[in-house]
Amino acid sequence: MSLTAWSYCFMVFYVALMLMIGYIASKRISHADDFATARGSYGPYVLALAFAASTASGATFLGTPALAYQWGTASNWSNFLYPIGVYFGILISMRLIASTGNKFGNRSIPEYLGDRYQSEGIRILVSLMSLVLFFYLAGQLVSGLVMFELMLGLSPGWALIITTVVLLVYVVMGGAHADIMTDAVQGGMMLILAIVVILLVALGFGIDGGFLGMIENLKGQDDVLVAPLNPKTPYYHSWWAIFAIVFAHIPLGLLPHLGNKLWALKDEGGQLKFVKLAFIFGLTLGMLGLAGLLARAHLGDTLLMEGANANQALPMLFIHLFPTWLAALIGVGVLAAIMSTADGLVVSSAQIIANDLYRRTIVPIVSSSLSEQELDKRILLISRVSTVAVLMISMWMAWLLLDRNVAMIVWIGVGGMMAAFAGPLVVGALWRGVTRKGAYAGLVAGFLSFGALHTKMINPDWFSQGTSLHVAATWLYGEGPNPISCAVIGEIVSIVFTLIVSKLTRPLSKEHLEEMFPSEA
């Protein structure tokens, strides 16, 4: 059988499995809170698999191997540094967010922040900012398109439609339960694939001389492919860019599509076990980027030529190395990575519309007479309709971004959010002294800083040559193409503004802070 025939067999089985899980998950939904958070429903093992799978995403399976394929060993700093940043952020923030979020019945991170600072304005502002996560979702759809196009021989249009429809059906049915249950299954598949990749690279599979032979092969193509830094790209051209990978990822695990999973943990006593397991799983999945090195050794620079796509480095490596049936089976593992992040993004984005904007903002103004039962039914309906709308918008964006590196599309979406959240969410989870105005300042300053830097709005020509301002502006302008570096600078700005403004403004009431930080009482 051909690759396409095997791929159809495995893809049909995979899609049927996801839809079956979505149907089972739909039976666990009795009200809108179940759809939004699956509160207190899962143990640390299942949730750790689901969380690590959602964190990994299509960017890990397609984007990071593409970066390694194009830029060499320098790109692989991110493979083990990003999980350190993500799970450090979870470790320092989880206790407060999980416990108080459950106490207040929060269904989303924007709602949690609104209650943390007793501010409807902050909740609405964060909700609107969170809509930039559509770029993140678009990145996952592009990843799915690449896999369906390559494995099934479909045109880009049909590949995008199929990816979107599969997601649409099982998320609309099962909400957060479908998200977590499918992610746990997909996480297991992804772990197996990650272990296979690690072994292949360690052995230098298919290359004369094994691992050392692979390194020599890369060096023969270009010396910088085996250097610790690569001056040809702003992503890995300096040690600052490498440091930025860790720091930038600290707020990632608290973004809406991941942070809401913290409320699904059955027992708060299992938090540490959850973080340990999720870190181990996440670190293993991060190593998938190594596949790009082996792909470059086998394929040369063919995927960098006109009409080719470096995002195909991992699947093309498997097609090159393995029998068609095994390459097709591995393709399903890559698709699992894509779906596992996309479904969480869909659920969280739909909740921004149904919960944060409708339930908490519109209902008190126009429908305050609704009973709890009527309101819950309406929110559940809006959640499902919003899911459709979110996917349609993201599908359109994915079509416009087809030729961009998947990992960089993702960072357009998460960079601004992470910069904004560093002060109000991370510092606000550690220090009770963050005020409402401090939170506003951190949110706005961080978000705008990322936007200004990444769009290269700061022009060095504004300043006299030789001055410190010109030197600083030149450096910032040079960092503009690197969204990770821009996110770190934005996070630092957010933290500084949050701390300074909080010191200068009136604190929240003592009673509210005692309720938010009970362990310090």
Summary of the structure (lengths in Angstrom):
residues: 521
radius of gyration: 22.6
end to end distance: 67.0
largest distance: 74.6
contacts: 2064
relative contact order: 0.18
helix: 82%
strand: 0%
